[in-house]
Amino acid sequence: MDADLIIIGGGLAGLTTANRALELGLRPIVLEKGKEADYACNSRYSGGLFHVAFKDVTKPVEDIEAAVKASGELIPPHPGSDNVQSIMSEDAAKALAWLRQERGKFIKGGQPEFMRWMLAPPRPRGAGLDWKGRGPDVLLRRLTEALQKAQAAPRLGWRATEPIIENNCLSGVIADGPNGKETIRAPAVVIADGGFQANMELMQHYISPKPEALLQRGGGTGMGDGLRIAKTAGAALIGLDSFYGHLLGRDAIQNPKLWPYPVVDTIARSAILVDQDGQRFTDEGLGGVSMANAVARLADPLSSVVIFDEETWTGVAADNRYPPCMNPVYENAGGKVFSASSLDELALELGINADGLSHTVETWNDAVDTANFSNLSPQRSPQTFKPEPIRNPPFRAIPVIAGITYTMGGIAINRDACALSEVGDRIPGLYAVGSASGGIEGGKSSAYIGGLAKAVITGLRAAESIAKER
């Protein structure tokens, strides 16, 4: 055998798996299709917040578990998964401690609980993508350096294409490298190449009728190679219809300063999101991730607009507890905020149905005034984010686009990150970690639990499981 395990993907999940494997005396090979030392990946571009279901990961396990359960209607458990979602609460503190042990430096990023642990140095509190030398980039470099010192540096420019199955057992992969195809053998293969957000065919099948109308707000590298390999090896794929992302101003299509931040979520979750008929079409109270999924599912994902008033613009939108705040960052970075003295005038500027918008706003204001949202269609969940009336001119609007970071579904796994078949049997030697794994996030409300935490927790679990079976 060439190694004890092959890891497909060099993001945080893959590098965590490789480093923990080294600590346990295993010989890993990491295959990364990026060719440069600072190859693109979602974890490198992230904001660096380490949380589980927006809870401080050092809180009691039962508190984190309750937050996970309250995050939304998660996907039904796959046979054999054995309550896999619970590893997020059980291992949260352990994962943080592992990172802090000479790997990652953390600071308190802000007042909200989910910002207690942010990788340092932090990104600026402004718009745009500024990742070089920031916390997530520094962490990946340190994890890579540890592999290099152990003569196990990631092999850059390698793309795994198919599994090697011999005597009904997985024994390695075939990969395209700088010198062509090569057979690489190991008794364990770990899929860590993220989701399929950059594969337009899969995206159209599972996520959106027009995936080209979504904006990649991450590395944009996930092609679903690992999913294809796992499926060929007999693994089940689950929960593929949800993604983690945010609402962005539509001007981000032409203006790179407007992604991945600021996001329009903070306004939309307190206001209304309408279509070209001026009608609401989703529950804004479920938050930005859910709204981004709802926008992506529209026949025309570029047809929705957030409507709010002056009080929301100078209040919620200017709240700097959630950096970067929309007001004034969005306009300063070149984004347009539509403004008008009346709803009819605003509708005319936006090209949406004025009568529909007026009726929607009137119904919305009645619901806010009476604190009765049960008659709204769709209903509005008021428990998490306070709904605000739309009453004080000037009335404002921001056309939005769904920004996708990673797909939430993937390869069905158990608590040890072992891949499972359709009936729940283990696929010997096959593991899935991070965004390539399925069953932890997603579901009816596109529940987001925490990408960085999922990467580290599943990566540690996979390495430790492989070591036990060595």
N, C-alpha and C positions, 0 to 999 in steps of 0.2 A: 504494500500500500504506500501511496505517496504521502499520506498524512492520516491523522486520526479523525479529522473532520474537514469538510469543505464548506466554506461560508460564501454564499452568493450575495454580494452587496456589501459595500463599505461605509454605510451610514452608521448612525449611533447604535442601532440594534446589532449590526454585523460586527462592529469593532468591540462592542461590549462582550458579545459571545466569544470572540477571538481572545480578548485579554483575559477573561475569566477562564477559558480553556487552558491558556498558558499557565495561569496560577495553579491549576489542578493537574499540571504535568502532561497536558495533551499538546499535540503538534497540529496547529490549524493552518489551513490555506485560505486566504481571503481573495475572492475574485471580484474585482471592481471594474465595471465597464468604462468608467471615466478615465481619461488618459493623463490628466494633469494632477499635480499633487493636491491642489485645492479643488478637486472635482465637485461638481454640483450635487447636492443632495438636500432633502428637506430639513434634516436636523441641522445642517450647517447654516441654513437660511432662517432658522426659527428665532423666535423672540427669547428663547432660553428659559422659559418658565417651567419649573418642575413641580407639578401638582397632580393629584388624582381627584377627579370630579370636582375640581376647584377648591379642594381642601388642602390645608397644610399637611404634608406627608408625615410629619412627626406627631400628628394628632392620634388619639387612640384608634385602634383598628376598627372598633365598632362604629366610631363616628365617620370614618372614611367609607366603610361598607354602607352605611346609611346614605351617604351622599351619592355613592355609585348607584344604589337602587332608586334614588330620587331623581337621577339625571334624565330619566326618560324610559319609555317602553323599549327595553333592549330586545335583541333577537332571541327567539326561543332556543334553549340549550340544545346543542347537537348531541346525539347519542355518544356516550363515552367521554364527553368533555368534563364531567365531574365538577360542575360549578366553577368553570375556568375564570369567570369574572372576579371571583374572590381573591385571586392572587394579586390583584391590583391593590387591595387594601392590606392584605397580609404582608406583602413584600415592599410596600412603599418606603418605609423608614430604612429598611435594609438596602434598598437600591440607592437612596440618597447617601447613606454612609459609605457605600462602595465607591460612589462617584467622588466623594469628598476626600477619600484616602489618596491624596497626591494626584488626583486626576482633574477634578473640577473645583473651581472657586465660586462661591455663591455670595450674593448680597440680598438684602431685602429690596425688592423692586418697586414696592408701593404699598399703599394702605390695605387694599383688599387681601383677604387671606390667601388667595391663590397666587399672589405675587410674593409670598414670603421667601421663596427660594428661586432666585434668578441667577443664571450663570453669569459670571463676571469675566471681563468687563462688559457692562450692559450696552445695548445699542442706544443710539441717540433718541431723544424723545420727539423726533420729528418724522416727517413722511419719507417714504422710499425704502429701498433695500440697501442697508449698510451692514455687511456681515463680516468683512475681513478684519481679523483681529478682535472680533467680539467673542463673548463667552462661548457660544456653541462651536464656533470655528476653532477657538483655542482648545476646547475639550477634545474635539476630533483629532487635532494635531498631537495632543499629548497621548491619546490612545494609540495613534499611529506610531509615534516615536517608541512607545513601549514594545510594539510588535517588531519594529526595526531592530531594536537592541537584542531581541531574541531571535533574530534572523528569520522573522516571519512577516516581513513587510507585505502589505497588500499587493497583489499583482494587478497593476493598472492596465487598462485596455483589454480586459478579458470579459467576455460575455458568455455565460453558460447557456447552452441551447437545448440539451436533452439529457435525461437521466440514463445511467447505465444500470440495467436490471439483469442480473444473472441468477439463475436458480430461484426465481421469484423474490430475490433480495436486491435492494438498492446497494450499489457498490461504487458509486461515483457519478461523474458527469462528463459530458463532452462539451468543450468550450471553444469558442473562437478567440484566438489570441493574436498577438502581433505577427506571428509566423504561420498563421492558419489554424486549423482544427487540432485539438489535442485532447487526449483521454487522460483524465485525472481521477485517481481512485482513492477512496476512503470509505470506511464503514458507516460514516454518518455524513449527511448533507443537511445544511441549515439554509433555508430560504430566508433571505434578509434584504431583498432588493426593492422593498417598498410596495406600493400598490400598482394600479394600472392607469393612473390619471393621465398619462401621456399617450395611451393607446386609444385612438379615436374610435376604432371598431368596437372595442370592449366598452368604452364609455357610452357609445350610442346604444349599445345593447342593454346596459344596466343602469346608466345614470341619467342621460339626457338625450332627447331626440335630436338636439343640435349641439353636440359637445364642442364644436368650434366656437360657439357663442359663450363659452366659459373662459375665464382667465386663469392661467396657471400662476399661482401665487407662491409656489415652492420651487424645488429644483427642476420640476418638469421632466424627470428622467424615468419615472416608473412606467415600464412597458408591459408589465404582467408576465415577464419571462418565467419568473419563479412559479407563478400560478400554473402556467402551461406545463412546466416540468413536474410539478406536484400532481397535477391531474393525470398526466401520463403514468405516473407511479401509483395511481390508484387513490389519491387523496380526494376528499370532498371539499368543495368550495362553497362557502356560505356567506350570507349577508352582503352580497356584492352591490346592493342598490343604494348605498349611502356613502357620503364622503365628509371629511372634515374640511371646512373652508369658512369663508366669511363673505358678507356683502361688501363690495367695493363700489366706489363711484365709477360710473361707466366711462368717465374720461380717462380712467386708468388704461384703457385699451391703447390710447395714443401717448399717454404720459406715464413713463416708468417711475416718476417720482411719487405716483399715487398708489403703488403697491410695494410690498404687501401691507403697508400701513399708510394712512389711517384707514380704519374700517368704518362702515356706516352702521354697523350693528347697534352701537350705543344709542343712536337716534331711532332707528327702525323698531327696536324692541320696546320703545316707549310711545311710538307714534303708529302710523299705518303704512302698510305696503300694498299698493294697488296696481292693477293692470291697466290696459288701454281703455277699458270701459269705466275706469274709475272705481272698480270694485276690489275689495279685499279678497285674497285667495288663500291665506294661510294664517296660522296663529302666531302673531308676532311675539307673544309672551314666551314662546319656547326658545327664543334667542337666535343669535346670528347664524349658527351652524344649521339649525333647522330651516331658517328662512333661505339660506343659500341653496339648500337642497330643493326647497319648494320652487325657487326661481329656476333652477336648472331643469326641473321637470316640465316647465311650461312649454307649450308648442313653440313659442318664441321667447327664449330666455332673455332677450334684450328688450322686453316690453314692460318692465315693472319700474315703479317710481316710489320713493319714500316721501310721504307728505307730512309736514309738521308746521308749527307756527313759530313766531318770534320768541316766545317764552321758552320753548324747547331748545331753540337755537342758542340762546344766550344762557341757558341753564344746563340741561343734560349734555348738549353738544360741546359745551365749554368745560365740562368736568375733567380736570387734569389728573384725577385719581387713576384714570385708565389711559395712560399715554400710548400714542399721541392723541390728544383730544381732537375732535373734528373742527371745532371753531377756536382759533382761526387757521389751523394747520392746513385743512383741505384747500381752502381758497388761496392761501399763500403759496401752495405747491402747484397751483394752476388749475384746480378743479372748479367747475362752475356750480354755484348754488342758485337755482331759479328762485325768483322772488316777485311777489305781486301783492297788490292791495286787496284783492278779492280772489275767492276760489275760482270764479269763472275766468278771470284774467289769467290765473295760474294754469288752469286747464288748457286755455287757448295756447299759451306759450309751450306747453308740454305736448300738445296734440292729443289730449285724451278727452274722453266724454265728460263735459262740464256737468250735465244733470246727474250723471252717475256719481261723480266725485262729490257733488254737493249733498246728495242723499247719503252717501257713505259717511261723510264727515258729520252730518247731522245725527245719524244713528250712532256713530261712535261717541260723540259728545254726550248724548243721552245716557249711554252705557257707563261712561266715566262718571258723570254727575250722580247717577243712582247706584254706582258700584255694582251693577247687575250686567254681567257679560254673557249670561246664558242664552239670551235671545239673538246675539250676534251670529252671523253665519259667514265664515266659520267662527266658532267660539274663540274667545281670547282668554288666555291663562294669565290672571293678574297677580299670581302668588309671588313670582320671582322678580319681575321688573315692573315698576309702577307705570301704568298707562297714563298718558298726559292728554288733556283736551287739545283740540285744534281750533282756537278761538281768537287769538290775538294777532292781528296783522302787523307786519306783512307776513303773508303765508309763503311757505318755502317748500322746495322740493329738490331732490337729488335723484336723477336716473341711476339705476344700479346695474351691476353685473355680478354674477356668482363667481367668486374667486375660489378655486379648488387647490387644496394643499396635498391631501392624500386620500385615497379611497379607504374606507373603514373595513370593508369585508375582505375575506381572503381564505386561506387554508384553515380548515377546522383543526383545532388543537385541543389537547388536554392540559392539565395543570403543569405538566413538565414540558410544554411546548412541542410535544410529539404530534406529528400529523396523524389525522384520523381518516378512515375510509367513510363511505356513505352510511354504513351500518354501525360505525363507531369503533371499529377495530384499529389498532395502531398500525401505521405503515412503518415497518422496521427500518430504522436508520434515517428517517426523514423527519425534519423539524421545521417549524416556521416561527419567525419572531418579528416584532415590530409591526409595521403596516402590512406586511405580507400575511399576517395571521388574521384569522376571523373568529368571531364569537365574543369579543370583549367589548367592542363599541358598535354603534349603528342602531338598527332597529327602526321601528315606526317613526320615532321622533328624531332620528339621526343623532342619538345620544353620544356626546363626546366625553371621553374619560380622561384623556391626556396622552398625547403622542410621545413625548420624551420619556415619560414614566413607563409607558407600555414598551418602548424600545428596550430600556434597561432591564425591566423586570422579566420580560420574556427571554431576553438574551442571557441573563444570569441563569434562569431556569433551564434553558436549553443546554448550556455548557455543563451545568452540574448534573443534569440527567445523563448526558453522554459520558461524563466521567464515571458515574456509578455503574454504567453498563460496559465499561471498558474491559 
